Amino acid sequence: MSIRAMIKKSILESDMYNQSISLSTFMTIFVDMLIALVIGLLIYEIYKKYFIGVVYSRTFALTLVGMTVLTCMVTLAISTNIVISLGMVGALSIVRYRTAVKEPLDIMYLFWSITMGITVGASMYLLSAIGMLIMLFLVMAMHRRQQKSNAYLMIFHTKEEEGEKAVFEKLKGTEHALRSKVMRGEGAEITVSLDLLEKELSKLDEIKALPQVSDVTIVRYNGEYHG
């Protein structure tokens, strides 16, 4: 008998090729899918509570739940049947995802959901619990650090060059950096990044009172910037 025939016979006679479902297998599938659903809902709530991006997307948050459950289902199918696993590899290799992810942290949440689905589907509950706790601690730490940030963006308009000089004179002693300057006719729109404490926000009133400045807009900046 050739090696090819021996491998084919061993696969056909193995339990992995058997499509019948025992009670223990059914219970494993039910428990794993239920745990994956619970973990997916937890990730959904964590994403909703600690979201720090620009626009919150409820559909993306619900996608995290679906990704956890579906990945668990795929892992269960691969681990119980070698024929399905080979077909799954071929099918997934031709799939292309072209949806742009706008927030970098959203990629972390996606991989979090996928890895949770894989570990639960493989019945590695201890690893799933440890990974869940570590990621929760990481998200909470990042959120707390973000809340302590004092970064602002200030946009003001001035018609004279002396106005720009007067504004930067007022900002002496405060960490700041020029981000952009748009010339429009006789005036200019200037964007400055600031690192201000709440008690220092009174400086904005002093800047607004300058005769060369027509208006001032300040925005809390939750993103990252490099000085």
C-alpha positions in Angstrom: 0.0 0.0 0.0 1.3 3.4 -1.0 1.9 6.2 1.5 -0.8 8.3 -0.1 -3.3 5.5 0.3 -2.3 5.0 3.9 -2.8 8.6 4.8 -6.2 8.7 3.0 -7.3 5.6 4.9 -6.1 6.9 8.3 -8.1 10.1 7.7 -11.3 8.4 6.6 -11.1 6.0 9.6 -10.3 8.7 12.2 -12.8 10.3 14.5 -12.1 13.7 13.0 -13.8 12.6 9.8 -16.8 11.3 11.7 -19.7 13.7 11.3 -21.7 12.3 14.3 -21.8 14.5 17.4 -21.6 12.9 20.8 -23.0 14.4 23.9 -19.6 15.5 25.2 -18.9 17.2 21.9 -22.2 19.0 21.9 -21.6 20.2 25.4 -18.1 21.5 24.5 -19.5 23.4 21.5 -22.4 24.8 23.5 -20.2 25.9 26.4 -17.4 27.4 24.2 -19.9 29.3 22.1 -21.7 30.6 25.2 -18.4 31.7 26.8 -17.4 33.4 23.5 -20.6 35.3 23.4 -20.1 36.5 27.0 -16.6 37.6 26.3 -17.7 39.3 23.1 -20.3 41.3 25.1 -17.6 42.2 27.7 -15.3 43.5 25.0 -18.3 45.4 23.5 -18.9 47.1 26.9 -15.2 47.9 27.4 -14.9 49.4 24.0 -18.1 51.5 24.6 -16.9 52.7 28.0 -13.3 53.5 27.2 -13.7 54.7 23.6 -11.4 57.8 23.1 -11.6 58.3 19.4 -13.4 60.9 17.4 -16.7 59.2 16.3 -18.1 56.2 18.2 -19.4 53.5 15.9 -22.0 51.2 17.4 -21.9 48.9 14.4 -18.1 48.4 14.9 -18.7 47.6 18.6 -21.3 45.0 17.6 -18.9 43.6 15.1 -16.5 42.8 18.0 -19.2 40.5 19.5 -19.7 38.8 16.2 -16.0 38.4 15.5 -15.5 36.6 18.9 -18.4 34.2 18.3 -17.6 33.5 14.7 -13.9 32.9 15.4 -14.8 30.5 18.1 -17.0 28.6 15.7 -14.3 28.4 13.1 -11.8 27.2 15.7 -14.2 24.5 16.9 -14.7 23.3 13.3 -11.0 23.2 12.6 -10.1 21.4 15.8 -12.8 18.6 15.4 -12.4 17.8 11.7 -9.2 17.8 9.6 -11.1 17.8 6.3 -13.0 21.0 7.3 -9.8 22.6 8.5 -8.1 22.0 5.1 -11.1 23.5 3.3 -11.3 26.4 5.7 -7.7 27.3 5.0 -8.3 27.4 1.3 -11.6 29.3 1.6 -10.1 32.0 4.0 -7.0 32.5 1.8 -9.1 34.1 -1.0 -11.0 36.4 1.3 -10.0 40.1 1.1 -11.1 42.7 3.5 -11.0 46.3 2.3 -12.8 48.2 5.1 -10.5 51.0 6.3 -9.9 51.1 10.1 -9.8 54.8 11.1 -8.7 54.5 14.7 -5.5 52.5 15.4 -6.9 51.2 18.7 -9.8 49.6 16.8 -7.2 47.2 15.3 -6.3 46.2 18.8 -9.9 45.5 19.7 -10.4 43.4 16.5 -7.4 41.2 17.3 -8.6 41.0 20.9 -11.9 39.6 19.8 -10.3 37.2 17.3 -7.7 35.9 19.8 -10.4 35.4 22.5 -12.5 33.5 20.0 -9.5 31.3 19.1 -8.5 30.5 22.7 -12.1 29.8 23.8 -12.7 27.6 20.7 -9.6 25.6 21.6 -11.0 25.3 25.2 -8.0 27.2 26.7 -10.1 28.9 29.3 -7.2 29.8 31.6 -5.4 31.5 28.8 -8.6 33.3 27.8 -9.1 34.6 31.4 -5.5 35.7 31.8 -5.5 37.5 28.4 -8.8 39.2 29.2 -7.5 40.5 32.5 -4.2 41.8 31.0 -6.0 43.5 28.1 -8.5 45.1 30.5 -5.7 46.4 32.7 -4.0 47.8 29.5 -7.1 49.6 28.3 -7.8 51.1 31.7 -4.2 52.3 32.0 -4.3 53.9 28.6 -7.6 55.6 29.4 -6.4 57.0 32.7 -3.3 58.3 31.1 -5.4 59.9 28.3 -7.6 61.6 30.9 -4.5 63.2 32.5 -3.5 64.7 29.2 -3.6 68.5 29.1 -3.2 68.8 25.3 -5.2 71.4 23.5 -5.4 72.9 20.0 -5.9 76.6 19.8 -7.0 78.2 16.5 -7.0 82.0 16.2 -7.4 84.5 13.4 -5.4 87.7 13.2 -5.0 90.3 10.4 -1.6 91.6 11.4 1.7 90.0 12.0 2.0 91.9 15.2 -1.0 89.9 16.4 0.8 86.6 16.0 3.8 88.0 17.9 1.5 89.2 20.7 -0.2 85.8 21.1 3.1 84.0 21.3 4.3 86.6 23.8 1.2 85.7 26.0 2.1 82.0 25.7 5.6 82.4 27.2 6.1 80.0 30.0 3.6 77.6 28.5 4.6 74.6 26.4 3.3 75.3 22.9 4.2 74.7 19.3 3.1 76.1 16.0 1.2 73.5 14.0 -0.1 75.3 10.9 -0.5 78.8 9.5 -2.9 79.5 6.7 -2.6 82.9 4.9 -6.0 84.3 3.7 -5.8 87.7 2.1 -4.7 90.1 4.7 -5.3 87.8 7.6 -4.0 84.4 8.8 -5.4 81.4 10.6 -2.9 79.9 13.0 -3.1 76.6 14.8 -1.1 76.1 18.0 -0.8 73.0 20.2 -0.8 73.8 23.9 -0.1 71.9 27.1 -2.3 73.8 29.6 -3.6 73.1 33.1 -7.2 74.1 33.8 -6.0 77.0 36.0 -4.0 78.3 33.1 -7.0 78.6 30.7 -7.4 82.2 31.8 -4.6 83.0 29.3 -7.2 82.5 26.5 -9.2 85.4 27.8 -6.0 87.5 27.6 -5.4 86.4 24.1 -9.0 87.1 23.0 -8.7 90.6 24.5 -5.8 91.4 22.1 -7.0 94.0 19.5 -5.1 92.2 16.7 -7.0 88.9 17.4 -10.5 88.5 15.9 -11.5 85.2 17.5 -10.0 82.2 19.4 -11.1 78.6 19.3 -9.7 75.9 21.6 -10.3 72.2 21.3 -9.3 69.4 23.7 -6.9 67.2 21.8 -7.2 63.5 22.6 -4.9 62.3 19.8 -1.1 62.1 19.8 1.2 64.6 18.5 5.0 65.0 18.4 6.7 68.1 19.4 
